[in-house]
Amino acid sequence: MLFVFSLYSHAQSWSSILSATQAINWSNSGVGGIPARATNCASLTSSATVSQINSALASCPSGQTVALAAGTYNISGTIQVPSNVTLRGAGANQTILNATAGGGGYVVALGSGGPGYSPVNITGGATNGSTSITLSNASGITTNSYLVIAETNNPAFVSSNGSEGQCTWCDGWTSSGSLARGQIVQVTAVSGSTVTISPGLYGAYTQSPVAVPFSMSATYAGVENLQVYANNSGYAADFGLSSCAYCWVKGVEGNYTDGDQLEDYWGYRDEIRDSYFSNAYLHEPGTYDSDVDLAYKTSATLVENNIVERTHVAIMMEWGAAGNVIGYNYTEGEFDAGSPSFLIGGVSFHGASPQFNLLEGNVLTQVYADSVWGTSSQTTAYRNWVVGTNHICAPASGRGTVSCSGAVYGFQAARAMQWSYLATLNNMVGNVVGSSQMQSLIAYGTSTMGQVATVEFPSTRSYDADAYGWSFGYGEASDDGTGTGCDGVSGTCHLAGTSATDLITGNYNNIGAATSWASGTLTLPASFYQTSKPSWWGSIPYPATGPDVTGGSGPGGTTYGNPAYQCFLNVMHGTDGGAGGPYNFNANTCYGNGVTPGSPTNLTGTVVPQ
């Protein structure tokens, strides 16, 4: 931590800030350049049926596009996008898929299914960063196939047992969730029993590690520039990626959702970008969280430059999601219909055992690594603005005109950064925590809330009297630290000293208006995964958030937001809480063909977190 780096340093510039056992190379996340695919194999109009769209997609030559003209398409069933083909609309505000009959499937699907459990023992090479492993039997494994790497849960930091019991489904295979931690890798070479893989192992696998060979159901499939308009007709998600590698969703809109906005299961190097996911029929816990959900060991996927508003949770990682980047997204207005004053939303780690995921440059409601279904570990949060409350507007469920008249800001469980007793080995560097709304919260319309910079078990934690910048070591959101047990299995629901496993430095806390450094002031690199200012960034300062940023509109001048935030406020004219939404969205309007956001304008008088 004594080394100093220039502002625009290489993506590995974290190497003298973060421990090599708590970070990875995130620069290779995502597709690595989405193909333009300018040749249309078919051009369809709004009279096209699902059968006709699927027929055009199935017969489309590799590297070409099925184009959907502007108009409203009546969709009953699922559109299936195959490998090496793009489905492209005329714009998210012009090509609208009116989804009317789901049957539990996806409106637009890329890939299907998941790997069966046929494990092969790893007998050598399962060390941190290794790109070569030895298997007990490599027969049938070929170059460009895929492996799920997993191991028996390491009792030192991995468990599928949480504050609500055992997550028996968290590994996707066993009835005990005993293989929760892992990642997906691509095979680059095979020589006898030695298999070369990419990327290298995110950490050492020491507990009877296995490799599960499988083939992706689709690769290089993409969907762009269209809208799914949901009707509460039984779909699991507007967009679904299943066993899909190098697949993408770009410039789309989810206009309400029956279940989740987007699910990515068993994915590898997928990309969800430049999109708008707005509203949901359900705002409650259960099968769905109305979110963008990465799960079942999905690895090296990039979720970048998206707007997620008025969902239950915005972005969730669970069930072993590993090595993913959640970069430069804007989330706001999330809520729970059953608890209308409760702070929920932002990015959530939920269900054993996501690892090595990077959150960078986001403007979001909250970061919450919960205890519900087990552990999470090695998360890095860098240069995010965590607002710490949500504007909760009507209606509480169903499709209707969004009104913020009389709305409240979430004051129950108001904790911007909330890391449970089952979240360990994390990095929190260069973040901005809090906002004017959080620091002005009123409980029950009358009581001014106290402001506490940090709370950690065994201190007593308030549910609705105090707002906290940071919270460590507790269990459920209602855990005040006084109980002795919560699930009848582990015998505890909180633990002292969990923050001692973390690196916490260079964070600006609006409670106290100060930046705290763990061990001397550092010059922070602009990014932990970008090698330079992105081409799509536009004119706002880069980096836009951090203790070294000045002149911004956020707390202490330390943040300008990000391009998605500026798009929502200044191009879409969105408001805090989403009144009047969903809004008109077209990625080209916001970002100039998905590349260059316009300069921020008309900030004065707009209701935004500050």
Secondary structure, 3 states (H helix, E strand, C coil): CCCCCCCCCCHHHHHHCCCCCCCCCCCCCCCCCCCCCCCEEEEECCCCCHHHHHHHHHHCCCCEEEEECCEEEEEECCEEECCCEEEECCCCCCEEEEEEECCCCEEEEEECCCCCCCCEEEEECCCCCCCEEEECCCCCCCCCCEEEEECCCCCCCCCCEECCEECCCCCCCCCCCCCCCEEEEEEEEEECCEEEEECCCCCCCCCCCEEEEECCCEECCEEECCEEECCCCCCCEEEEEECEECCEEECCEEECCCCEEEEEECCECCEEECCEEECCCCCCCCCCCCCEEEECCCECCEEECCEEECCCCCEEECCCCECCEEECCEEECCCECCECCECCCCEEECCCCCECCEEECCEECCEEECCCCCCEECCEEECCEECCCCEEEECCCCCCCCEEEEEEECCECCEEEEECCCEECCEEECCEECCCCHHHCEECCCEECEEEEEEECCCCCCCCCEEEEEEECCCCCCCCCCCCCCCCCCCCCCCCCHHHHCEEECEEECCCCEEECCCCCCCCCCCCCCCCCCCCCCCCCCCCECCCCCCCCCHHHCECCCHHHHHHHHHCCCCCCCCCCCCCCCHHHHHHHHHCCCCCCCCCCCCCCC
